[in-house]
Amino acid sequence: MVAKVSIIGTTSWGTTLAMILARNGSDVLLFARTQEEAAALESAGENLRLLPGFPFPPSMHATASAEAALSGADMVVMVVPSRSLRENIRGLLPHLDHRSILLSATKGLEKTSANRMSQVMEEELPEAFHSRIGVLSGPNLAKEIAQGMPASTVIASRDESVALRAQELFMSPVFRVYTNTDVVGVELGGALKNIIALGAGISDGLSYGDNGKAAFITRGLVEITRLGVAAGANPLTFAGLTGLGDLVATCSSPLSRNRYVGEQLASGRKLEEILASMKNVAEGVGTTVGALQLASRLNVDMPLTQALSTVLFQGMDARQAVMGLMSRAPIPEWSGIQA
């Protein structure tokens, strides 16, 4: 039986995930915000604004009707910015079927609450939906995957059968999917690495070399793990695709939006100007705020994130922030993480 899947969000990543599923034989509906947007996507047969040059497979279509998108859906994938996930869930709730898998592919923390995306979904959905929630995260740059380049990802759910069914729908010869039950770790790895990518971009923009960038990325992974473990995650998760793997891709690729923001900050551009010039959202900016809230709540030290916050929101010179980090008191390498 052919699966019906709805993708909520016409982002480049949402469009790419829709294409993966359609190429695998699912009937896929890409849910647009307006009838005009849906008509433009249908007419062009591709996402001209965010992913031009990649025609939709025959079984992929766009709609602005929530009823058409969600009725009888085997899986609903949320691929909207973290700042609008709650609003989207509220709007879709009357049309959702509790038998559908609800998968979040958004990598971020809610700025106001510091909640992970699955937590936001649980807060807005009746309990009957909770066991059907999962998350997808990994080193997944949309354009490379749309081009058919080999990539891997992780789907996590507290209910292993949910993760296995989603794995079955997404798995392909060029998109390898692993499962995990550590929802907390998979989500935090995917969200927090965007913060570190901002710093990696700053390092590149300041021409600080490979040693400095490698140190920053590695210490960033320690910081991510420290917060993740305090939040209840399995530390091993951060050594996998959604931790180390996502860090490698996002901190090094010219396709990375967060790395781009860091580079532009290092060149002297203002944050507001950079963000206004971008078509897609750089989740690391808002996630920095949420991460520091969560760190304060859990009493976790996050010096890299704190330093980035001063650069992003207080106008501190990036070089000065780096010098502040380098002059901190010496500590053991694994401080704050129990062996």
C-alpha positions as CSV (number, residue, x, y, z in Angstrom):
1,M,0.0,0.0,0.0
2,V,1.4,3.4,-1.0
3,A,2.0,5.7,2.0
4,K,0.6,9.2,2.2
5,V,3.0,11.7,3.7
6,S,2.5,15.4,4.3
7,I,5.4,17.9,4.6
8,I,4.5,21.0,6.6
9,G,6.8,23.8,5.4
10,T,8.0,24.8,1.9
11,T,11.6,25.4,3.2
12,S,14.5,24.0,1.2
13,W,14.8,21.2,3.7
14,G,11.1,20.5,3.7
15,T,11.1,20.4,-0.1
16,T,14.1,18.0,-0.1
17,L,12.5,15.6,2.4
18,A,9.4,15.6,0.3
19,M,11.5,14.7,-2.7
20,I,13.2,11.8,-0.9
21,L,9.8,10.4,0.1
22,A,8.3,10.8,-3.4
23,R,11.3,9.2,-5.0
24,N,10.8,6.3,-2.7
25,G,7.2,5.9,-3.9
26,S,5.1,7.7,-1.3
27,D,2.3,10.1,-2.3
28,V,3.6,13.4,-0.9
29,L,1.8,16.7,-0.3
30,L,3.9,19.8,0.4
31,F,1.7,22.1,2.6
32,A,2.1,25.8,1.6
33,R,1.0,28.8,3.7
34,T,-1.2,30.3,1.0
35,Q,-3.2,29.2,-2.1
36,E,-1.0,31.4,-4.2
37,E,2.2,29.7,-3.0
38,A,0.7,26.3,-3.5
39,A,-0.4,27.2,-7.1
40,A,3.1,28.6,-7.9
41,L,4.8,25.4,-6.7
42,E,2.3,23.2,-8.6
43,S,2.7,25.3,-11.8
44,A,6.5,25.3,-11.7
45,G,6.8,21.7,-10.6
46,E,9.7,22.8,-8.3
47,N,10.5,25.2,-5.5
48,L,11.9,28.1,-7.6
49,R,12.5,30.3,-4.6
50,L,14.5,28.1,-2.3
51,L,15.5,24.9,-4.3
52,P,15.5,25.8,-8.0
53,G,16.6,23.2,-10.6
54,F,15.2,20.2,-8.8
55,P,11.9,19.1,-10.4
56,F,9.3,17.4,-8.2
57,P,8.8,13.7,-8.7
58,P,5.4,12.7,-10.2
59,S,3.9,11.7,-6.9
60,M,4.8,15.0,-5.1
61,H,2.3,17.9,-5.1
62,A,1.6,21.1,-3.2
63,T,-1.6,22.2,-1.4
64,A,-2.8,24.9,0.9
65,S,-5.6,22.8,2.3
66,A,-4.9,21.4,5.7
67,E,-7.7,18.9,5.3
68,A,-6.4,17.6,2.0
69,A,-2.8,17.4,3.4
70,L,-3.6,15.7,6.7
71,S,-6.6,13.5,6.1
72,G,-5.5,9.9,6.1
73,A,-1.8,10.8,6.3
74,D,0.5,8.0,7.4
75,M,3.2,10.5,8.4
76,V,3.2,14.3,8.9
77,V,6.7,15.9,8.9
78,M,7.1,19.4,10.5
79,V,9.8,21.4,8.7
80,V,9.0,25.0,9.8
81,P,11.2,27.4,11.6
82,S,11.4,26.8,15.4
83,R,9.8,30.1,16.1
84,S,6.6,29.2,14.3
85,L,6.3,25.5,15.2
86,R,3.9,26.0,18.1
87,E,1.6,28.3,15.9
88,N,1.6,25.7,13.1
89,I,0.7,22.8,15.4
90,R,-2.2,24.8,16.9
91,G,-3.5,25.5,13.4
92,L,-3.2,21.9,12.2
93,L,-4.6,20.2,15.3
94,P,-8.2,20.1,14.1
95,H,-7.2,18.2,11.0
96,L,-4.6,15.8,12.6
97,D,-5.2,12.1,12.9
98,H,-3.8,10.5,16.0
99,R,-2.8,7.5,13.9
100,S,-0.3,9.6,11.9
101,I,3.4,9.6,12.8
102,L,4.3,13.2,13.7
103,L,7.9,13.8,12.8
104,S,9.9,17.0,13.6
105,A,12.7,17.8,11.2
106,T,13.2,21.3,12.7
107,K,16.6,21.9,14.4
108,G,16.2,24.5,17.1
109,L,15.0,25.4,20.5
110,E,12.0,27.6,21.2
111,K,13.4,31.0,22.0
112,T,10.8,31.9,24.7
113,S,10.8,28.6,26.6
114,A,14.0,26.8,25.6
115,N,11.9,23.8,24.8
116,R,12.9,21.2,22.2
117,M,10.5,20.8,19.2
118,S,9.1,17.5,20.4
119,Q,8.3,19.2,23.8
120,V,6.5,22.0,22.0
121,M,4.5,19.4,20.1
122,E,3.6,17.5,23.2
123,E,2.4,20.7,24.9
124,E,0.1,21.6,22.1
125,L,-1.2,18.1,21.3
126,P,-3.6,15.8,23.2
127,E,-1.9,12.8,24.9
128,A,-3.2,10.4,22.3
129,F,-0.7,11.9,19.9
130,H,2.4,11.8,22.2
131,S,3.4,8.2,21.5
132,R,3.4,8.9,17.7
133,I,6.0,11.8,17.9
134,G,9.5,11.4,16.5
135,V,12.4,13.6,15.4
136,L,14.8,13.6,12.4
137,S,18.3,15.0,12.6
138,G,21.8,14.5,11.2
139,P,24.4,16.0,8.9
140,N,21.9,16.9,6.2
141,L,22.6,19.8,3.9
142,A,19.5,20.1,1.7
143,K,21.1,20.9,-1.7
144,E,23.5,17.9,-1.5
145,I,20.7,15.5,-0.7
146,A,18.5,16.9,-3.4
147,Q,21.3,16.3,-5.9
148,G,21.4,12.6,-4.8
149,M,24.7,12.7,-3.0
150,P,25.1,10.0,-0.3
151,A,23.9,11.1,3.2
152,S,22.8,9.7,6.5
153,T,20.4,10.8,9.2
154,V,18.8,9.6,12.5
155,I,15.2,9.2,13.4
156,A,14.4,9.0,17.1
157,S,11.3,8.2,19.0
158,R,10.5,6.9,22.5
159,D,8.4,4.3,20.6
160,E,10.8,2.3,18.5
161,S,8.0,1.2,16.2
162,V,7.4,4.8,15.2
163,A,11.1,5.3,14.4
164,L,11.2,2.0,12.4
165,R,8.2,3.0,10.3
166,A,9.6,6.4,9.5
167,Q,13.0,4.8,8.7
168,E,11.2,2.5,6.3
169,L,9.6,5.5,4.5
170,F,12.8,7.5,4.2
171,M,15.5,4.9,3.6
172,S,17.0,4.8,0.1
173,P,20.2,3.8,-1.6
174,V,21.5,7.4,-1.2
175,F,19.8,8.3,2.1
176,R,20.7,5.9,4.9
177,V,18.5,6.2,8.1
178,Y,19.4,5.0,11.6
179,T,17.1,4.8,14.5
180,N,17.5,5.9,18.1
181,T,15.3,6.1,21.2
182,D,17.3,9.1,22.7
183,V,14.9,11.9,21.6
184,V,16.5,14.4,23.9
185,G,20.1,13.8,22.6
186,V,19.1,13.7,19.0
187,E,17.2,17.0,19.2
188,L,19.8,18.8,21.3
189,G,22.6,17.7,19.1
190,G,20.9,19.0,16.0
191,A,19.9,22.3,17.6
192,L,23.0,23.2,19.6
193,K,25.5,22.5,16.7
194,N,24.0,25.5,15.0
195,I,25.5,27.7,17.7
196,I,28.9,26.2,17.3
197,A,28.6,26.7,13.5
198,L,28.2,30.4,14.1
199,G,31.5,30.4,16.0
200,A,33.2,28.3,13.3
201,G,32.1,30.8,10.7
202,I,33.6,33.6,12.9
203,S,36.8,31.7,13.1
204,D,37.0,31.3,9.3
205,G,36.1,34.9,8.8
206,L,38.9,36.0,11.1
207,S,41.4,33.6,9.4
208,Y,42.2,32.0,12.7
209,G,43.3,28.8,11.0
210,D,42.6,25.1,11.3
211,N,44.0,24.6,14.8
212,G,41.8,27.2,16.3
213,K,38.7,26.0,14.4
214,A,39.3,22.4,15.4
215,A,39.7,23.4,19.0
216,F,36.5,25.4,18.9
217,I,34.5,22.7,17.3
218,T,35.8,20.0,19.7
219,R,35.2,22.2,22.8
220,G,31.8,23.0,21.3
221,L,31.0,19.3,21.3
222,V,32.0,19.0,24.9
223,E,29.7,21.9,25.7
224,I,26.8,20.3,23.8
225,T,27.4,17.0,25.6
226,R,27.5,18.7,29.0
227,L,24.1,20.4,28.5
228,G,22.6,17.3,26.8
229,V,23.6,14.9,29.6
230,A,22.2,17.4,32.2
231,A,19.0,17.4,30.2
232,G,18.8,13.6,30.3
233,A,20.5,12.6,27.1
234,N,22.7,9.6,26.5
235,P,26.3,11.0,26.0
236,L,27.0,8.4,23.3
237,T,24.4,10.2,21.1
238,F,26.7,13.2,20.7
239,A,29.5,11.0,19.3
240,G,27.1,10.0,16.5
241,L,25.5,11.5,13.4
242,T,23.4,14.1,15.3
243,G,26.3,15.3,17.3
244,L,29.8,15.0,15.8
245,G,28.4,14.3,12.4
246,D,26.2,17.3,12.2
247,L,29.0,19.5,13.6
248,V,31.5,18.4,10.9
249,A,29.0,19.3,8.1
250,T,27.6,22.5,9.5
251,C,30.9,24.0,10.7
252,S,32.8,23.3,7.4
253,S,30.3,23.5,4.5
254,P,29.8,26.7,2.5
255,L,26.2,25.6,2.3
256,S,25.8,26.1,6.0
257,R,23.6,29.1,6.8
258,N,24.9,29.4,10.4
259,R,28.5,29.3,9.4
260,Y,27.7,32.0,6.8
261,V,26.3,34.2,9.5
262,G,29.4,33.8,11.6
263,E,31.6,34.7,8.6
264,Q,29.6,37.8,7.9
265,L,29.7,38.9,11.5
266,A,33.5,38.6,11.4
267,S,33.6,40.8,8.3
268,G,31.9,43.6,10.3
269,R,28.3,43.3,9.1
270,K,25.5,43.8,11.6
271,L,23.4,40.8,12.6
272,E,20.1,42.4,11.6
273,E,21.4,43.2,8.2
274,I,22.8,39.6,7.6
275,L,19.5,37.9,8.7
276,A,17.4,40.3,6.6
277,S,19.4,39.4,3.5
278,M,18.9,35.6,3.9
279,K,16.0,33.6,2.3
280,N,16.3,30.8,4.9
281,V,16.5,30.9,8.7
282,A,19.7,30.6,10.6
283,E,18.4,28.7,13.6
284,G,21.6,29.1,15.6
285,V,20.8,32.7,16.5
286,G,17.6,32.0,18.3
287,T,18.9,28.8,19.7
288,T,21.7,30.7,21.4
289,V,19.1,32.4,23.5
290,G,17.2,29.2,24.3
291,A,20.4,27.3,25.1
292,L,21.5,29.8,27.7
293,Q,18.1,29.7,29.3
294,L,18.3,25.9,29.5
295,A,21.9,26.0,30.8
296,S,20.8,28.4,33.5
297,R,17.9,26.2,34.5
298,L,20.2,23.1,34.7
299,N,23.2,24.9,36.2
300,V,25.5,24.1,33.2
301,D,28.5,26.1,32.2
302,M,28.5,27.1,28.5
303,P,31.3,29.6,27.9
304,L,31.4,29.3,24.1
305,T,27.6,29.9,23.9
306,Q,27.9,32.8,26.3
307,A,30.7,34.4,24.3
308,L,28.8,34.0,21.1
309,S,25.8,35.6,22.7
310,T,27.8,38.7,23.6
311,V,28.9,39.0,19.9
312,L,25.4,38.4,18.5
313,F,23.4,40.6,20.9
314,Q,25.7,42.9,22.7
315,G,27.9,44.0,19.9
316,M,31.2,42.7,21.4
317,D,34.1,42.5,18.9
318,A,34.6,38.8,17.9
319,R,38.4,39.0,18.5
320,Q,37.8,40.3,22.0
321,A,35.4,37.4,22.7
322,V,38.0,34.9,21.5
323,M,40.6,36.4,23.7
324,G,38.2,36.2,26.6
325,L,37.8,32.5,26.0
326,M,41.5,31.9,25.6
327,S,42.3,33.6,29.0
328,R,39.8,31.6,31.1
329,A,41.1,29.7,34.1
330,P,42.6,26.2,33.2
331,I,40.2,23.3,33.7
332,P,40.3,19.5,33.1
333,E,39.2,18.6,29.5
334,W,36.1,16.7,30.6
335,S,35.0,19.1,33.4
336,G,31.3,19.0,34.0
337,I,30.8,15.6,32.3
338,Q,30.8,12.5,34.5
339,A,32.9,9.7,33.1
